[in-house]
Amino acid sequence: ASMITEMALADTAGTEARALRAFWILVARYSGGLALGLLAKGGVTLSGGILKRIVAFLDPKEFRRAFDDQAPLGALVAKIPVRLVTDDSSVQDGLAALAANPRRFMIDYPARLWC
């Protein structure tokens, strides 16, 4: 993956770059299908892995089109927001916020098994 990314960044019109653009479409189709299946009205957050490194190959309009293409329920999926997290510290920031003010978050603590 890192070699393909490096080659795509070196030649944004090459085969590797086209592959990364196609990968974004696959991510969009899959996450749109999952969002529909789970009825994720609160939204979908994409993060981690290679996504932040290949954001240069993301076409937001094409992504949204592929995400929403969930016939016959595309209109429902179109209302689901999508976010891409590119900040490495976001998980730590979220956990720190949770630790600092746990009552602010809707977590059923008694039902959790904390090991």
Biopython code that builds the backbone (N, CA, C, O; Angstrom):
import numpy as np
from Bio.PDB.StructureBuilder import StructureBuilder

atoms = [
    (1, "ALA", "N", (0.822, -1.196, 0.000)),
    (1, "ALA", "CA", (0.000, 0.000, 0.000)),
    (1, "ALA", "C", (0.864, 1.256, 0.000)),
    (1, "ALA", "O", (0.558, 2.218, -0.705)),
    (2, "SER", "N", (1.929, 1.255, 0.778)),
    (2, "SER", "CA", (2.763, 2.463, 0.834)),
    (2, "SER", "C", (3.477, 2.708, -0.494)),
    (2, "SER", "O", (3.645, 3.857, -0.902)),
    (3, "MET", "N", (3.898, 1.640, -1.172)),
    (3, "MET", "CA", (4.568, 1.808, -2.460)),
    (3, "MET", "C", (3.585, 2.344, -3.509)),
    (3, "MET", "O", (3.934, 3.216, -4.305)),
    (4, "ILE", "N", (2.376, 1.823, -3.503)),
    (4, "ILE", "CA", (1.368, 2.298, -4.453)),
    (4, "ILE", "C", (1.061, 3.766, -4.182)),
    (4, "ILE", "O", (0.935, 4.560, -5.114)),
    (5, "THR", "N", (0.943, 4.123, -2.920)),
    (5, "THR", "CA", (0.670, 5.515, -2.566)),
    (5, "THR", "C", (1.803, 6.422, -3.016)),
    (5, "THR", "O", (1.555, 7.486, -3.583)),
    (6, "GLU", "N", (3.029, 6.018, -2.772)),
    (6, "GLU", "CA", (4.182, 6.817, -3.204)),
    (6, "GLU", "C", (4.192, 6.997, -4.724)),
    (6, "GLU", "O", (4.439, 8.094, -5.224)),
    (7, "MET", "N", (3.925, 5.923, -5.444)),
    (7, "MET", "CA", (3.911, 5.984, -6.908)),
    (7, "MET", "C", (2.756, 6.862, -7.395)),
    (7, "MET", "O", (2.909, 7.600, -8.369)),
    (8, "ALA", "N", (1.611, 6.789, -6.730)),
    (8, "ALA", "CA", (0.462, 7.612, -7.105)),
    (8, "ALA", "C", (0.739, 9.089, -6.852)),
    (8, "ALA", "O", (0.364, 9.944, -7.655)),
    (9, "LEU", "N", (1.389, 9.381, -5.746)),
    (9, "LEU", "CA", (1.727, 10.774, -5.446)),
    (9, "LEU", "C", (2.760, 11.323, -6.424)),
    (9, "LEU", "O", (2.759, 12.514, -6.736)),
    (10, "ALA", "N", (3.637, 10.450, -6.905)),
    (10, "ALA", "CA", (4.651, 10.866, -7.874)),
    (10, "ALA", "C", (4.050, 11.102, -9.256)),
    (10, "ALA", "O", (4.527, 11.963, -9.997)),
    (11, "ASP", "N", (3.022, 10.358, -9.608)),
    (11, "ASP", "CA", (2.381, 10.484, -10.929)),
    (11, "ASP", "C", (0.874, 10.423, -10.737)),
    (11, "ASP", "O", (0.280, 9.345, -10.751)),
    (12, "THR", "N", (0.259, 11.590, -10.556)),
    (12, "THR", "CA", (-1.169, 11.641, -10.245)),
    (12, "THR", "C", (-2.065, 11.254, -11.418)),
    (12, "THR", "O", (-3.283, 11.163, -11.263)),
    (13, "ALA", "N", (-1.480, 11.028, -12.572)),
    (13, "ALA", "CA", (-2.269, 10.575, -13.730)),
    (13, "ALA", "C", (-2.016, 9.103, -14.037)),
    (13, "ALA", "O", (-2.585, 8.558, -14.983)),
    (14, "GLY", "N", (-1.173, 8.466, -13.249)),
    (14, "GLY", "CA", (-0.781, 7.083, -13.517)),
    (14, "GLY", "C", (-1.793, 6.055, -13.033)),
    (14, "GLY", "O", (-2.826, 6.384, -12.450)),
    (15, "THR", "N", (-1.459, 4.811, -13.293)),
    (15, "THR", "CA", (-2.315, 3.683, -12.928)),
    (15, "THR", "C", (-2.546, 3.616, -11.423)),
    (15, "THR", "O", (-3.660, 3.340, -10.978)),
    (16, "GLU", "N", (-1.517, 3.864, -10.649)),
    (16, "GLU", "CA", (-1.641, 3.790, -9.197)),
    (16, "GLU", "C", (-2.610, 4.854, -8.675)),
    (16, "GLU", "O", (-3.414, 4.586, -7.782)),
    (17, "ALA", "N", (-2.527, 6.051, -9.233)),
    (17, "ALA", "CA", (-3.437, 7.128, -8.832)),
    (17, "ALA", "C", (-4.880, 6.774, -9.193)),
    (17, "ALA", "O", (-5.799, 7.027, -8.415)),
    (18, "ARG", "N", (-5.072, 6.191, -10.370)),
    (18, "ARG", "CA", (-6.424, 5.758, -10.758)),
    (18, "ARG", "C", (-6.927, 4.673, -9.808)),
    (18, "ARG", "O", (-8.111, 4.632, -9.474)),
    (19, "ALA", "N", (-6.037, 3.810, -9.385)),
    (19, "ALA", "CA", (-6.423, 2.747, -8.444)),
    (19, "ALA", "C", (-6.862, 3.344, -7.107)),
    (19, "ALA", "O", (-7.822, 2.868, -6.502)),
    (20, "LEU", "N", (-6.171, 4.375, -6.648)),
    (20, "LEU", "CA", (-6.553, 4.997, -5.379)),
    (20, "LEU", "C", (-7.877, 5.747, -5.505)),
    (20, "LEU", "O", (-8.667, 5.770, -4.560)),
    (21, "ARG", "N", (-8.123, 6.351, -6.648)),
    (21, "ARG", "CA", (-9.427, 6.991, -6.866)),
    (21, "ARG", "C", (-10.542, 5.942, -6.871)),
    (21, "ARG", "O", (-11.623, 6.171, -6.327)),
    (22, "ALA", "N", (-10.271, 4.802, -7.486)),
    (22, "ALA", "CA", (-11.247, 3.707, -7.497)),
    (22, "ALA", "C", (-11.443, 3.161, -6.081)),
    (22, "ALA", "O", (-12.553, 2.780, -5.710)),
    (23, "PHE", "N", (-10.374, 3.124, -5.300)),
    (23, "PHE", "CA", (-10.471, 2.663, -3.915)),
    (23, "PHE", "C", (-11.426, 3.541, -3.118)),
    (23, "PHE", "O", (-12.230, 3.032, -2.337)),
    (24, "TRP", "N", (-11.343, 4.874, -3.309)),
    (24, "TRP", "CA", (-12.267, 5.777, -2.622)),
    (24, "TRP", "C", (-13.721, 5.469, -2.981)),
    (24, "TRP", "O", (-14.604, 5.540, -2.127)),
    (25, "ILE", "N", (-13.964, 5.128, -4.243)),
    (25, "ILE", "CA", (-15.328, 4.783, -4.665)),
    (25, "ILE", "C", (-15.779, 3.503, -3.956)),
    (25, "ILE", "O", (-16.926, 3.406, -3.521)),
    (26, "LEU", "N", (-14.887, 2.530, -3.842)),
    (26, "LEU", "CA", (-15.224, 1.300, -3.112)),
    (26, "LEU", "C", (-15.522, 1.594, -1.638)),
    (26, "LEU", "O", (-16.463, 1.039, -1.070)),
    (27, "VAL", "N", (-14.732, 2.456, -1.032)),
    (27, "VAL", "CA", (-14.977, 2.846, 0.352)),
    (27, "VAL", "C", (-16.348, 3.508, 0.464)),
    (27, "VAL", "O", (-17.098, 3.245, 1.404)),
    (28, "ALA", "N", (-16.663, 4.354, -0.486)),
    (28, "ALA", "CA", (-17.949, 5.051, -0.476)),
    (28, "ALA", "C", (-19.114, 4.073, -0.623)),
    (28, "ALA", "O", (-20.089, 4.154, 0.125)),
    (29, "ARG", "N", (-19.019, 3.161, -1.571)),
    (29, "ARG", "CA", (-20.101, 2.194, -1.791)),
    (29, "ARG", "C", (-20.304, 1.306, -0.559)),
    (29, "ARG", "O", (-21.431, 1.079, -0.120)),
    (30, "TYR", "N", (-19.203, 0.816, -0.020)),
    (30, "TYR", "CA", (-19.281, -0.075, 1.137)),
    (30, "TYR", "C", (-19.827, 0.664, 2.355)),
    (30, "TYR", "O", (-20.734, 0.170, 3.025)),
    (31, "SER", "N", (-19.278, 1.845, 2.647)),
    (31, "SER", "CA", (-19.731, 2.582, 3.824)),
    (31, "SER", "C", (-21.165, 3.075, 3.656)),
    (31, "SER", "O", (-21.903, 3.162, 4.637)),
    (32, "GLY", "N", (-21.566, 3.397, 2.439)),
    (32, "GLY", "CA", (-22.958, 3.775, 2.200)),
    (32, "GLY", "C", (-23.898, 2.616, 2.448)),
    (32, "GLY", "O", (-24.965, 2.794, 3.035)),
    (33, "GLY", "N", (-23.514, 1.429, 2.006)),
    (33, "GLY", "CA", (-24.314, 0.236, 2.256)),
    (33, "GLY", "C", (-24.403, -0.091, 3.735)),
    (33, "GLY", "O", (-25.463, -0.471, 4.232)),
    (34, "LEU", "N", (-23.291, 0.057, 4.435)),
    (34, "LEU", "CA", (-23.286, -0.178, 5.876)),
    (34, "LEU", "C", (-24.134, 0.856, 6.600)),
    (34, "LEU", "O", (-24.875, 0.525, 7.526)),
    (35, "ALA", "N", (-24.022, 2.116, 6.174)),
    (35, "ALA", "CA", (-24.808, 3.181, 6.797)),
    (35, "ALA", "C", (-26.297, 2.906, 6.633)),
    (35, "ALA", "O", (-27.084, 3.141, 7.550)),
    (36, "LEU", "N", (-26.673, 2.417, 5.479)),
    (36, "LEU", "CA", (-28.073, 2.077, 5.239)),
    (36, "LEU", "C", (-28.482, 0.878, 6.098)),
    (36, "LEU", "O", (-29.530, 0.901, 6.743)),
    (37, "GLY", "N", (-27.667, -0.147, 6.102)),
    (37, "GLY", "CA", (-27.978, -1.350, 6.869)),
    (37, "GLY", "C", (-28.099, -1.089, 8.357)),
    (37, "GLY", "O", (-28.922, -1.704, 9.035)),
    (38, "LEU", "N", (-27.280, -0.180, 8.870)),
    (38, "LEU", "CA", (-27.305, 0.141, 10.297)),
    (38, "LEU", "C", (-28.170, 1.360, 10.602)),
    (38, "LEU", "O", (-28.350, 1.735, 11.761)),
    (39, "LEU", "N", (-28.699, 1.969, 9.553)),
    (39, "LEU", "CA", (-29.482, 3.194, 9.656)),
    (39, "LEU", "C", (-28.746, 4.217, 10.526)),
    (39, "LEU", "O", (-29.254, 4.688, 11.544)),
    (40, "ALA", "N", (-27.538, 4.535, 10.085)),
    (40, "ALA", "CA", (-26.627, 5.400, 10.835)),
    (40, "ALA", "C", (-26.990, 6.868, 10.650)),
    (40, "ALA", "O", (-26.239, 7.627, 10.039)),
    (41, "LYS", "N", (-28.131, 7.261, 11.174)),
    (41, "LYS", "CA", (-28.612, 8.632, 10.990)),
    (41, "LYS", "C", (-27.675, 9.674, 11.586)),
    (41, "LYS", "O", (-27.656, 10.823, 11.144)),
    (42, "GLY", "N", (-26.900, 9.274, 12.590)),
    (42, "GLY", "CA", (-25.946, 10.196, 13.199)),
    (42, "GLY", "C", (-24.719, 10.437, 12.348)),
    (42, "GLY", "O", (-23.943, 11.357, 12.609)),
    (43, "GLY", "N", (-24.543, 9.617, 11.337)),
    (43, "GLY", "CA", (-23.436, 9.817, 10.420)),
    (43, "GLY", "C", (-22.430, 8.688, 10.426)),
    (43, "GLY", "O", (-22.482, 7.775, 11.250)),
    (44, "VAL", "N", (-21.521, 8.781, 9.486)),
    (44, "VAL", "CA", (-20.447, 7.813, 9.315)),
    (44, "VAL", "C", (-19.137, 8.571, 9.454)),
    (44, "VAL", "O", (-18.947, 9.623, 8.845)),
    (45, "THR", "N", (-18.245, 8.029, 10.256)),
    (45, "THR", "CA", (-16.928, 8.629, 10.422)),
    (45, "THR", "C", (-15.889, 7.652, 9.914)),
    (45, "THR", "O", (-15.808, 6.513, 10.374)),
    (46, "LEU", "N", (-15.104, 8.104, 8.971)),
    (46, "LEU", "CA", (-14.018, 7.305, 8.409)),
    (46, "LEU", "C", (-12.713, 7.801, 9.013)),
    (46, "LEU", "O", (-12.468, 9.006, 9.075)),
    (47, "SER", "N", (-11.876, 6.870, 9.458)),
    (47, "SER", "CA", (-10.607, 7.282, 10.043)),
    (47, "SER", "C", (-9.623, 6.132, 10.018)),
    (47, "SER", "O", (-9.982, 4.985, 9.752)),
    (48, "GLY", "N", (-8.391, 6.458, 10.296)),
    (48, "GLY", "CA", (-7.359, 5.451, 10.437)),
    (48, "GLY", "C", (-6.865, 4.891, 9.124)),
    (48, "GLY", "O", (-7.342, 5.236, 8.044)),
    (49, "GLY", "N", (-5.899, 4.019, 9.260)),
    (49, "GLY", "CA", (-5.356, 3.346, 8.094)),
    (49, "GLY", "C", (-4.754, 4.302, 7.083)),
    (49, "GLY", "O", (-4.118, 5.297, 7.427)),
    (50, "ILE", "N", (-4.975, 3.969, 5.850)),
    (50, "ILE", "CA", (-4.354, 4.696, 4.748)),
    (50, "ILE", "C", (-5.161, 5.918, 4.295)),
    (50, "ILE", "O", (-4.649, 6.752, 3.548)),
    (51, "LEU", "N", (-6.398, 6.027, 4.733)),
    (51, "LEU", "CA", (-7.288, 7.057, 4.194)),
    (51, "LEU", "C", (-6.716, 8.462, 4.245)),
    (51, "LEU", "O", (-6.812, 9.198, 3.263)),
    (52, "LYS", "N", (-6.126, 8.850, 5.362)),
    (52, "LYS", "CA", (-5.597, 10.210, 5.457)),
    (52, "LYS", "C", (-4.399, 10.426, 4.520)),
    (52, "LYS", "O", (-4.124, 11.554, 4.110)),
    (53, "ARG", "N", (-3.702, 9.360, 4.191)),
    (53, "ARG", "CA", (-2.548, 9.499, 3.289)),
    (53, "ARG", "C", (-2.964, 9.624, 1.834)),
    (53, "ARG", "O", (-2.198, 10.120, 1.007)),
    (54, "ILE", "N", (-4.182, 9.174, 1.513)),
    (54, "ILE", "CA", (-4.600, 9.216, 0.106)),
    (54, "ILE", "C", (-5.741, 10.210, -0.121)),
    (54, "ILE", "O", (-6.448, 10.137, -1.126)),
    (55, "VAL", "N", (-5.912, 11.127, 0.809)),
    (55, "VAL", "CA", (-7.000, 12.102, 0.683)),
    (55, "VAL", "C", (-6.852, 12.948, -0.585)),
    (55, "VAL", "O", (-7.846, 13.469, -1.091)),
    (56, "ALA", "N", (-5.648, 13.091, -1.099)),
    (56, "ALA", "CA", (-5.432, 13.860, -2.329)),
    (56, "ALA", "C", (-6.151, 13.235, -3.530)),
    (56, "ALA", "O", (-6.386, 13.905, -4.535)),
    (57, "PHE", "N", (-6.493, 11.961, -3.418)),
    (57, "PHE", "CA", (-7.149, 11.257, -4.518)),
    (57, "PHE", "C", (-8.666, 11.162, -4.327)),
    (57, "PHE", "O", (-9.362, 10.523, -5.116)),
    (58, "LEU", "N", (-9.154, 11.792, -3.294)),
    (58, "LEU", "CA", (-10.580, 11.796, -2.994)),
    (58, "LEU", "C", (-11.280, 12.895, -3.769)),
    (58, "LEU", "O", (-10.901, 14.063, -3.681)),
    (59, "ASP", "N", (-12.298, 12.528, -4.524)),
    (59, "ASP", "CA", (-13.185, 13.492, -5.171)),
    (59, "ASP", "C", (-14.472, 13.486, -4.346)),
    (59, "ASP", "O", (-15.261, 12.546, -4.443)),
    (60, "PRO", "N", (-14.694, 14.534, -3.528)),
    (60, "PRO", "CA", (-15.849, 14.532, -2.629)),
    (60, "PRO", "C", (-17.195, 14.323, -3.334)),
    (60, "PRO", "O", (-18.069, 13.640, -2.800)),
    (61, "LYS", "N", (-17.366, 14.893, -4.507)),
    (61, "LYS", "CA", (-18.641, 14.734, -5.228)),
    (61, "LYS", "C", (-18.831, 13.294, -5.697)),
    (61, "LYS", "O", (-19.921, 12.736, -5.575)),
    (62, "GLU", "N", (-17.774, 12.699, -6.229)),
    (62, "GLU", "CA", (-17.861, 11.297, -6.663)),
    (62, "GLU", "C", (-18.070, 10.375, -5.470)),
    (62, "GLU", "O", (-18.831, 9.411, -5.546)),
    (63, "PHE", "N", (-17.391, 10.677, -4.371)),
    (63, "PHE", "CA", (-17.559, 9.880, -3.161)),
    (63, "PHE", "C", (-19.010, 9.924, -2.704)),
    (63, "PHE", "O", (-19.618, 8.889, -2.431)),
    (64, "ARG", "N", (-19.557, 11.127, -2.623)),
    (64, "ARG", "CA", (-20.934, 11.276, -2.153)),
    (64, "ARG", "C", (-21.915, 10.578, -3.084)),
    (64, "ARG", "O", (-22.868, 9.945, -2.631)),
    (65, "ARG", "N", (-21.679, 10.694, -4.376)),
    (65, "ARG", "CA", (-22.541, 10.032, -5.360)),
    (65, "ARG", "C", (-22.528, 8.508, -5.147)),
    (65, "ARG", "O", (-23.578, 7.865, -5.158)),
    (66, "ALA", "N", (-21.342, 7.949, -4.954)),
    (66, "ALA", "CA", (-21.219, 6.503, -4.741)),
    (66, "ALA", "C", (-21.791, 6.089, -3.386)),
    (66, "ALA", "O", (-22.397, 5.024, -3.266)),
    (67, "PHE", "N", (-21.600, 6.922, -2.376)),
    (67, "PHE", "CA", (-22.127, 6.642, -1.036)),
    (67, "PHE", "C", (-23.655, 6.582, -1.071)),
    (67, "PHE", "O", (-24.263, 5.691, -0.479)),
    (68, "ASP", "N", (-24.264, 7.535, -1.768)),
    (68, "ASP", "CA", (-25.726, 7.647, -1.821)),
    (68, "ASP", "C", (-26.375, 6.642, -2.762)),
    (68, "ASP", "O", (-27.586, 6.434, -2.693)),
    (69, "ASP", "N", (-25.601, 6.017, -3.633)),
    (69, "ASP", "CA", (-26.158, 5.117, -4.644)),
    (69, "ASP", "C", (-26.557, 3.780, -4.019)),
    (69, "ASP", "O", (-25.899, 2.760, -4.225)),
    (70, "GLN", "N", (-27.632, 3.805, -3.263)),
    (70, "GLN", "CA", (-28.122, 2.629, -2.543)),
    (70, "GLN", "C", (-29.603, 2.418, -2.904)),
    (70, "GLN", "O", (-30.473, 2.438, -2.034)),
    (71, "ALA", "N", (-29.862, 2.220, -4.170)),
    (71, "ALA", "CA", (-31.240, 2.072, -4.656)),
    (71, "ALA", "C", (-31.937, 0.946, -3.933)),
    (71, "ALA", "O", (-31.311, -0.077, -3.655)),
    (72, "PRO", "N", (-33.179, 1.092, -3.626)),
    (72, "PRO", "CA", (-34.073, 2.227, -3.897)),
    (72, "PRO", "C", (-34.118, 3.239, -2.750)),
    (72, "PRO", "O", (-35.019, 4.077, -2.715)),
    (73, "LEU", "N", (-33.172, 3.183, -1.816)),
    (73, "LEU", "CA", (-33.218, 4.034, -0.628)),
    (73, "LEU", "C", (-32.155, 5.120, -0.622)),
    (73, "LEU", "O", (-31.732, 5.575, 0.441)),
    (74, "GLY", "N", (-31.724, 5.533, -1.804)),
    (74, "GLY", "CA", (-30.690, 6.550, -1.916)),
    (74, "GLY", "C", (-31.059, 7.865, -1.248)),
    (74, "GLY", "O", (-30.194, 8.543, -0.694)),
    (75, "ALA", "N", (-32.339, 8.234, -1.295)),
    (75, "ALA", "CA", (-32.767, 9.488, -0.666)),
    (75, "ALA", "C", (-32.562, 9.436, 0.848)),
    (75, "ALA", "O", (-32.235, 10.450, 1.464)),
    (76, "LEU", "N", (-32.749, 8.281, 1.439)),
    (76, "LEU", "CA", (-32.527, 8.109, 2.881)),
    (76, "LEU", "C", (-31.033, 8.209, 3.207)),
    (76, "LEU", "O", (-30.643, 8.871, 4.170)),
    (77, "VAL", "N", (-30.218, 7.556, 2.407)),
    (77, "VAL", "CA", (-28.768, 7.565, 2.628)),
    (77, "VAL", "C", (-28.199, 8.965, 2.408)),
    (77, "VAL", "O", (-27.236, 9.350, 3.072)),
    (78, "ALA", "N", (-28.774, 9.718, 1.500)),
    (78, "ALA", "CA", (-28.290, 11.071, 1.197)),
    (78, "ALA", "C", (-28.367, 12.000, 2.407)),
    (78, "ALA", "O", (-27.681, 13.021, 2.450)),
    (79, "LYS", "N", (-29.189, 11.654, 3.378)),
    (79, "LYS", "CA", (-29.330, 12.475, 4.587)),
    (79, "LYS", "C", (-28.282, 12.130, 5.652)),
    (79, "LYS", "O", (-28.189, 12.816, 6.670)),
    (80, "ILE", "N", (-27.503, 11.086, 5.426)),
    (80, "ILE", "CA", (-26.511, 10.633, 6.408)),
    (80, "ILE", "C", (-25.188, 11.366, 6.171)),
    (80, "ILE", "O", (-24.603, 11.259, 5.093)),
    (81, "PRO", "N", (-24.717, 12.110, 7.179)),
    (81, "PRO", "CA", (-23.448, 12.811, 6.998)),
    (81, "PRO", "C", (-22.253, 11.859, 7.032)),
    (81, "PRO", "O", (-22.301, 10.800, 7.658)),
    (82, "VAL", "N", (-21.190, 12.257, 6.352)),
    (82, "VAL", "CA", (-19.952, 11.476, 6.328)),
    (82, "VAL", "C", (-18.807, 12.409, 6.712)),
    (82, "VAL", "O", (-18.710, 13.536, 6.226)),
    (83, "ARG", "N", (-17.945, 11.913, 7.598)),
    (83, "ARG", "CA", (-16.782, 12.684, 8.029)),
    (83, "ARG", "C", (-15.523, 11.853, 7.831)),
    (83, "ARG", "O", (-15.545, 10.628, 7.945)),
    (84, "LEU", "N", (-14.440, 12.531, 7.536)),
    (84, "LEU", "CA", (-13.134, 11.884, 7.422)),
    (84, "LEU", "C", (-12.221, 12.503, 8.471)),
    (84, "LEU", "O", (-11.963, 13.706, 8.448)),
    (85, "VAL", "N", (-11.737, 11.682, 9.382)),
    (85, "VAL", "CA", (-10.835, 12.148, 10.436)),
    (85, "VAL", "C", (-9.411, 11.950, 9.945)),
    (85, "VAL", "O", (-9.015, 10.840, 9.588)),
    (86, "THR", "N", (-8.643, 13.034, 9.930)),
    (86, "THR", "CA", (-7.254, 12.943, 9.489)),
    (86, "THR", "C", (-6.266, 13.305, 10.596)),
    (86, "THR", "O", (-5.054, 13.206, 10.405)),
    (87, "ASP", "N", (-6.775, 13.718, 11.736)),
    (87, "ASP", "CA", (-5.923, 14.109, 12.861)),
    (87, "ASP", "C", (-5.606, 12.884, 13.709)),
    (87, "ASP", "O", (-6.516, 12.218, 14.204)),
    (88, "ASP", "N", (-4.337, 12.587, 13.879)),
    (88, "ASP", "CA", (-3.913, 11.413, 14.642)),
    (88, "ASP", "C", (-4.305, 11.473, 16.113)),
    (88, "ASP", "O", (-4.426, 10.432, 16.759)),
    (89, "SER", "N", (-4.503, 12.665, 16.650)),
    (89, "SER", "CA", (-4.788, 12.781, 18.082)),
    (89, "SER", "C", (-6.282, 12.763, 18.399)),
    (89, "SER", "O", (-6.654, 12.924, 19.561)),
    (90, "SER", "N", (-7.140, 12.573, 17.413)),
    (90, "SER", "CA", (-8.584, 12.665, 17.645)),
    (90, "SER", "C", (-9.098, 11.602, 18.619)),
    (90, "SER", "O", (-9.975, 11.893, 19.431)),
    (91, "VAL", "N", (-8.576, 10.392, 18.555)),
    (91, "VAL", "CA", (-9.020, 9.342, 19.469)),
    (91, "VAL", "C", (-8.607, 9.697, 20.890)),
    (91, "VAL", "O", (-9.403, 9.565, 21.820)),
    (92, "GLN", "N", (-7.392, 10.138, 21.061)),
    (92, "GLN", "CA", (-6.919, 10.526, 22.391)),
    (92, "GLN", "C", (-7.730, 11.700, 22.928)),
    (92, "GLN", "O", (-8.080, 11.728, 24.108)),
    (93, "ASP", "N", (-8.030, 12.667, 22.065)),
    (93, "ASP", "CA", (-8.829, 13.818, 22.490)),
    (93, "ASP", "C", (-10.219, 13.379, 22.936)),
    (93, "ASP", "O", (-10.736, 13.870, 23.940)),
    (94, "GLY", "N", (-10.822, 12.459, 22.195)),
    (94, "GLY", "CA", (-12.150, 11.959, 22.551)),
    (94, "GLY", "C", (-12.143, 11.208, 23.863)),
    (94, "GLY", "O", (-13.034, 11.397, 24.692)),
    (95, "LEU", "N", (-11.154, 10.359, 24.063)),
    (95, "LEU", "CA", (-11.059, 9.614, 25.318)),
    (95, "LEU", "C", (-10.787, 10.543, 26.498)),
    (95, "LEU", "O", (-11.293, 10.320, 27.597)),
    (96, "ALA", "N", (-9.993, 11.578, 26.273)),
    (96, "ALA", "CA", (-9.732, 12.545, 27.341)),
    (96, "ALA", "C", (-11.013, 13.291, 27.712)),
    (96, "ALA", "O", (-11.274, 13.538, 28.889)),
    (97, "ALA", "N", (-11.813, 13.650, 26.699)),
    (97, "ALA", "CA", (-13.090, 14.314, 26.969)),
    (97, "ALA", "C", (-14.030, 13.395, 27.737)),
    (97, "ALA", "O", (-14.725, 13.834, 28.653)),
    (98, "LEU", "N", (-14.052, 12.138, 27.369)),
    (98, "LEU", "CA", (-14.885, 11.150, 28.061)),
    (98, "LEU", "C", (-14.439, 10.991, 29.514)),
    (98, "LEU", "O", (-15.272, 10.960, 30.420)),
    (99, "ALA", "N", (-13.141, 10.892, 29.733)),
    (99, "ALA", "CA", (-12.621, 10.728, 31.091)),
    (99, "ALA", "C", (-12.886, 11.968, 31.943)),
    (99, "ALA", "O", (-13.159, 11.853, 33.138)),
    (100, "ALA", "N", (-12.806, 13.145, 31.338)),
    (100, "ALA", "CA", (-12.992, 14.384, 32.077)),
    (100, "ALA", "C", (-14.450, 14.639, 32.445)),
    (100, "ALA", "O", (-14.735, 15.238, 33.482)),
    (101, "ASN", "N", (-15.368, 14.191, 31.604)),
    (101, "ASN", "CA", (-16.785, 14.482, 31.840)),
    (101, "ASN", "C", (-17.648, 13.324, 31.343)),
    (101, "ASN", "O", (-18.359, 13.484, 30.350)),
    (102, "PRO", "N", (-17.609, 12.171, 31.996)),
    (102, "PRO", "CA", (-18.304, 10.979, 31.483)),
    (102, "PRO", "C", (-19.823, 11.121, 31.419)),
    (102, "PRO", "O", (-20.459, 10.452, 30.604)),
    (103, "ARG", "N", (-20.414, 11.959, 32.239)),
    (103, "ARG", "CA", (-21.871, 12.107, 32.232)),
    (103, "ARG", "C", (-22.369, 12.855, 31.001)),
    (103, "ARG", "O", (-23.563, 12.840, 30.702)),
    (104, "ARG", "N", (-21.482, 13.488, 30.310)),
    (104, "ARG", "CA", (-21.845, 14.232, 29.104)),
    (104, "ARG", "C", (-22.113, 13.291, 27.926)),
    (104, "ARG", "O", (-22.726, 13.693, 26.937)),
    (105, "PHE", "N", (-21.658, 12.054, 28.030)),
    (105, "PHE", "CA", (-21.762, 11.093, 26.942)),
    (105, "PHE", "C", (-22.815, 10.049, 27.259)),
    (105, "PHE", "O", (-22.978, 9.650, 28.412)),
    (106, "MET", "N", (-23.527, 9.608, 26.237)),
    (106, "MET", "CA", (-24.606, 8.634, 26.421)),
    (106, "MET", "C", (-24.037, 7.220, 26.366)),
    (106, "MET", "O", (-24.127, 6.535, 25.348)),
    (107, "ILE", "N", (-23.457, 6.806, 27.474)),
    (107, "ILE", "CA", (-22.880, 5.464, 27.572)),
    (107, "ILE", "C", (-23.538, 4.763, 28.755)),
    (107, "ILE", "O", (-23.616, 5.325, 29.848)),
    (108, "ASP", "N", (-23.995, 3.576, 28.547)),
    (108, "ASP", "CA", (-24.610, 2.786, 29.604)),
    (108, "ASP", "C", (-23.489, 2.112, 30.386)),
    (108, "ASP", "O", (-23.145, 0.961, 30.117)),
    (109, "TYR", "N", (-22.916, 2.833, 31.360)),
    (109, "TYR", "CA", (-21.765, 2.329, 32.096)),
    (109, "TYR", "C", (-22.025, 1.018, 32.827)),
    (109, "TYR", "O", (-21.160, 0.143, 32.800)),
    (110, "PRO", "N", (-23.181, 0.836, 33.485)),
    (110, "PRO", "CA", (-23.396, -0.440, 34.166)),
    (110, "PRO", "C", (-23.389, -1.636, 33.213)),
    (110, "PRO", "O", (-23.035, -2.746, 33.611)),
    (111, "ALA", "N", (-23.775, -1.413, 31.971)),
    (111, "ALA", "CA", (-23.821, -2.521, 31.009)),
    (111, "ALA", "C", (-22.446, -2.802, 30.384)),
    (111, "ALA", "O", (-22.268, -3.810, 29.700)),
    (112, "ARG", "N", (-21.494, -1.925, 30.617)),
    (112, "ARG", "CA", (-20.148, -2.098, 30.064)),
    (112, "ARG", "C", (-19.328, -3.036, 30.919)),
    (112, "ARG", "O", (-19.480, -3.065, 32.141)),
    (113, "LEU", "N", (-18.476, -3.789, 30.295)),
    (113, "LEU", "CA", (-17.547, -4.642, 31.014)),
    (113, "LEU", "C", (-16.165, -4.027, 30.844)),
    (113, "LEU", "O", (-15.543, -4.157, 29.790)),
    (114, "TRP", "N", (-15.700, -3.369, 31.870)),
    (114, "TRP", "CA", (-14.406, -2.708, 31.810)),
    (114, "TRP", "C", (-13.355, -3.666, 32.369)),
    (114, "TRP", "O", (-13.424, -4.062, 33.533)),
    (115, "CYS", "N", (-12.415, -4.023, 31.564)),
    (115, "CYS", "CA", (-11.362, -4.958, 31.987)),
    (115, "CYS", "C", (-10.088, -4.219, 32.291)),
    (115, "CYS", "O", (-9.090, -4.835, 32.662)),
]
sb = StructureBuilder()
sb.init_structure("model")
sb.init_model(0)
sb.init_chain("A")
sb.init_seg("    ")
for serial, (resi, resn, name, xyz) in enumerate(atoms, 1):
    if name == "N":
        sb.init_residue(resn, " ", resi, " ")
    sb.init_atom(name, np.array(xyz, "f"), 0.0, 1.0, " ", f" {name:<3s}", serial, name[0])
structure = sb.get_structure()
